[in-house]
Amino acid sequence: MKSHFTTREVAKILALPEWRIRSCIRAGFLSPSRGPRRHIAFSFQDLLLLKTTKGLLNARVPLRRIRRILRSLKQQLPEQEVWKVTIYADGKRVVVWDGGKRWQPDSGQFLFNFAAREIASRINLPLGRKAAASARDAQHWFNVGWELESDSPEEARRAYLQAVSLDPCLIEAHLNLGRLYHEASEFDSAETQYRSAIAQAPQDALAHFNLGVLLEDRGRIEEAVAAYRQALSHDSNLADAHYNLGLIFEAQGRRAEAFRHLRAAQKLYLPK
C-alpha cells in the first residue's frame, strides 16, 4: 500500500479541489510531512481525516466545531483507534460510530443504536403506495432516514424521499437527501433537492450555502459565488460562506474581496 500521497493525488481520490485541501492545512486540521523537495506528503491517516472533514462540511458543520470535535475525539480514544471510527452528522448532532456503539464526541454522551436491518425490516423498505398510505407522518420518515444514514444510505434516501413526498415543505429532509446524493456524486439529484429546499424556504441561508458547495464542486464557480452571496444575504454571520467565498476570491486573485471575507470568517470563528 502506498504510504504517502501528493496534493494532486489526494484531490483526485477525495474529489476535492486542491485549494480546499490547502485551506484545511492552513486551518490546522492536519499537518502533513514534507518530501525531499519540500513537497507536501499526505499519509493515509491524513486522507481519512480529510474525508471526514469533507463529509462534516457538506453536512454544514462549522470549521470551528470540527476542530473542537477532533480535539475531543483524540482525548477520548487511543491515537491508533482514532482512524478506525466513523464520524458523521445527522443534522444538529455529530456522531462517532466504532462499529458497535455511537456517541457524541462533543459531550461523550452515548446514543441508542438502531441496527439498520432491524429498522428496515420494521418499515418494510422499499417503500410503495401501501406503505405511503399507512405512514403519513413525514417527520417519522425523516427520523427513520437519519437513523439509517450511516449503515444504509440507500434506505435512508428512500425514507427521506417518502418524507418529502408526504410533506414537500420539510426542508431538513430535502437538505439531508441532497447531501446524500452529493456525497454519492449524484450531482444532478443533489442540485434538485437543494433547489427544492430553496423553493420552499427562499430565506434559508443553509440551503443556499449547500447549493453553493455543490456548484463549487461541479466547477460552476460563478454560480457558487452567487449562491454563497445569497446565503450571506439571509445570514451575514454564516462563517463558512464567508470562508468559502474568501478562498474562491483568493484563487481568482481578487485579493481585496478575499481579505474581506476571510477576515469576516476569522472574526466569527474566533470571537473575542
C-alpha positions in Angstrom: 0.0 0.0 0.0 1.3 3.5 -0.9 2.3 5.3 2.3 2.3 8.9 1.1 0.3 10.9 -1.4 0.8 14.2 -3.2 -1.8 17.1 -3.1 -2.9 16.2 -6.6 -3.4 12.6 -5.8 -5.4 13.4 -2.7 -7.6 15.8 -4.7 -8.3 13.1 -7.2 -9.0 10.4 -4.6 -11.3 12.6 -2.5 -12.8 14.7 -5.3 -11.7 17.8 -3.5 -10.2 20.9 -5.2 -6.5 21.4 -4.4 -7.1 24.8 -2.9 -9.6 23.4 -0.5 -7.0 20.9 0.7 -4.5 23.6 1.3 -7.1 25.6 3.2 -7.6 22.7 5.5 -3.9 22.7 6.2 -4.0 26.4 7.0 -7.0 25.9 9.2 -4.9 23.4 11.3 -6.9 20.2 10.6 -3.8 18.3 9.7 0.0 18.7 9.5 1.3 16.7 6.5 5.0 16.0 6.2 7.4 17.4 3.6 9.1 15.3 1.0 12.7 15.6 -0.2 11.9 18.6 -2.4 9.7 20.2 0.3 6.6 18.9 -1.5 3.7 18.2 0.8 3.3 14.5 1.5 0.0 13.2 2.9 -0.3 10.0 4.9 -3.2 7.5 4.8 -4.4 9.0 8.1 -4.4 12.4 6.5 -6.6 11.1 3.8 -9.1 9.7 6.3 -9.1 13.0 8.2 -9.8 15.0 5.1 -12.5 12.6 4.0 -14.2 13.1 7.4 -13.7 16.8 7.3 -15.3 17.0 3.8 -18.3 15.0 5.0 -18.9 17.2 8.0 -18.5 20.4 6.0 -21.1 19.1 3.5 -23.3 18.5 6.5 -23.0 22.2 7.4 -20.8 21.6 10.5 -18.8 24.8 11.1 -15.0 24.5 10.8 -14.5 25.8 14.4 -16.7 22.9 15.7 -14.9 20.3 13.6 -11.6 21.4 15.2 -13.2 21.1 18.6 -14.7 17.7 17.8 -11.4 16.3 16.6 -9.6 17.5 19.7 -12.2 15.9 21.9 -12.0 12.6 20.0 -8.2 12.4 20.4 -8.7 12.7 24.1 -11.4 10.0 24.2 -9.6 7.4 22.1 -6.1 6.0 21.9 -4.3 7.5 18.9 -4.3 4.3 16.9 -8.0 4.0 17.3 -9.0 7.5 16.2 -8.7 6.5 12.5 -10.9 3.4 12.9 -14.1 5.1 13.7 -16.7 6.7 11.5 -17.7 10.3 12.1 -20.9 11.7 10.6 -23.6 14.4 11.1 -27.2 13.6 11.5 -28.4 17.2 11.4 -27.6 19.1 14.6 -25.6 16.3 16.2 -22.2 14.9 15.2 -21.9 11.2 15.9 -19.0 8.8 16.2 -19.5 5.1 15.5 -16.9 2.5 16.3 -18.9 -0.4 14.8 -20.7 -1.3 18.0 -21.7 1.9 19.8 -22.4 5.5 18.9 -21.7 8.6 20.9 -21.4 12.4 20.6 -17.8 13.4 20.7 -18.6 16.9 22.0 -20.3 15.6 25.2 -19.2 12.0 25.3 -22.9 11.0 25.6 -23.7 7.6 24.2 -26.7 7.1 21.9 -29.2 4.3 21.4 -28.0 2.2 18.4 -30.6 1.0 16.0 -29.4 -1.7 13.6 -30.1 -0.7 10.0 -31.5 -4.1 9.1 -33.8 -4.0 12.1 -35.2 -0.6 11.2 -35.5 -1.5 7.5 -37.5 -4.7 8.5 -39.8 -2.7 10.7 -40.7 -0.2 8.0 -40.8 -2.7 5.2 -38.5 -0.9 2.7 -38.5 -0.5 -0.2 -41.5 1.8 0.1 -44.6 1.6 -2.0 -48.1 3.1 -2.2 -49.4 0.9 0.5 -46.6 2.0 2.9 -47.1 5.6 2.0 -50.8 5.3 2.8 -50.1 3.7 6.2 -47.3 6.1 7.2 -48.4 9.7 6.7 -46.1 11.3 9.2 -43.3 12.9 7.3 -41.4 13.6 10.4 -41.4 9.9 11.2 -39.8 9.1 7.9 -37.3 11.9 8.4 -36.3 10.3 11.7 -36.0 6.9 10.1 -33.8 8.4 7.4 -31.2 9.8 9.7 -31.1 6.6 11.8 -30.3 4.7 8.6 -27.8 7.1 7.1 -24.5 5.7 8.4 -25.3 2.0 7.9 -27.6 2.1 4.9 -27.6 5.3 2.9 -29.7 3.9 0.1 -32.5 3.0 2.5 -32.0 6.4 4.2 -32.6 8.1 0.8 -35.8 6.2 0.3 -37.0 7.2 3.7 -36.2 10.9 3.0 -38.0 10.6 -0.4 -41.0 9.3 1.5 -40.8 12.3 3.9 -40.7 14.9 1.2 -43.5 13.2 -0.8 -45.7 13.5 2.3 -44.5 17.0 3.2 -42.7 18.9 0.4 -42.1 21.7 3.0 -39.9 19.6 5.2 -36.7 21.5 4.4 -34.4 19.3 6.5 -35.4 16.2 4.5 -34.6 18.0 1.2 -31.2 19.1 2.6 -30.3 15.7 4.0 -31.4 13.9 0.9 -29.4 16.4 -1.2 -26.3 15.8 1.0 -26.6 12.0 0.5 -26.8 12.5 -3.3 -23.9 15.0 -3.1 -21.7 12.5 -1.2 -22.5 9.8 -3.7 -21.5 12.2 -6.6 -25.1 12.2 -7.9 -24.8 15.9 -8.5 -28.0 16.4 -10.6 -30.2 14.8 -8.0 -28.4 16.7 -5.2 -29.0 20.0 -7.0 -32.6 19.2 -7.5 -33.1 18.6 -3.7 -31.1 21.8 -2.7 -33.2 23.9 -5.1 -36.4 22.3 -3.9 -35.4 23.4 -0.4 -34.8 26.9 -1.6 -38.1 26.9 -3.4 -39.9 26.0 -0.2 -37.8 28.3 2.0 -36.1 31.1 0.0 -34.8 32.7 3.2 -33.0 29.6 4.4 -29.3 30.5 4.4 -28.1 26.9 4.8 -30.0 25.8 1.7 -28.2 28.4 -0.4 -24.9 27.5 1.2 -25.3 23.8 0.4 -26.1 24.7 -3.1 -23.0 26.8 -3.3 -20.8 24.0 -2.1 -22.3 21.7 -4.7 -21.9 24.2 -7.5 -18.3 24.8 -6.4 -17.6 21.0 -6.5 -19.1 20.9 -10.0 -16.7 23.7 -11.2 -19.5 26.2 -11.6 -17.6 28.8 -9.6 -19.6 32.0 -10.5 -22.9 30.3 -9.7 -21.4 29.1 -6.4 -20.3 32.7 -5.6 -23.9 33.8 -6.3 -25.3 31.1 -4.0 -22.8 32.0 -1.2 -23.8 35.7 -1.5 -27.5 34.7 -1.3 -26.7 32.7 1.9 -25.0 35.7 3.4 -27.8 38.0 2.5 -30.0 35.9 4.7 -27.4 35.2 7.4 -24.4 37.6 7.4 -22.9 35.5 10.3 -22.6 32.3 8.3 -18.9 32.0 8.7 -18.4 29.1 6.3 -20.0 31.1 3.5 -17.5 33.9 4.1 -14.7 31.4 4.3 -15.5 29.7 1.0 -16.0 33.0 -0.8 -12.7 34.2 0.6 -10.9 31.1 -0.8 -12.6 31.4 -4.2 -11.6 35.1 -4.5 -8.1 34.3 -3.3 -7.7 31.6 -6.0 -9.0 34.2 -8.6 -6.5 36.9 -7.4 -9.3 39.1 -6.1 -7.3 39.9 -3.0 -9.4 42.7 -1.5 -12.6 40.7 -1.6 -10.8 37.6 -0.4 -9.3 39.5 2.6 -12.7 41.0 3.5 -14.5 37.6 3.6 -11.6 35.7 5.2 -11.4 38.4 7.9 -15.1 38.2 8.5 -14.8 34.4 8.8 -11.9 34.7 11.2 -13.9 37.0 13.5 -16.9 34.6 13.5 -14.7 31.5 14.1 -12.6 33.1 16.8 -14.8 35.7 18.6 -13.1 37.7 21.3 
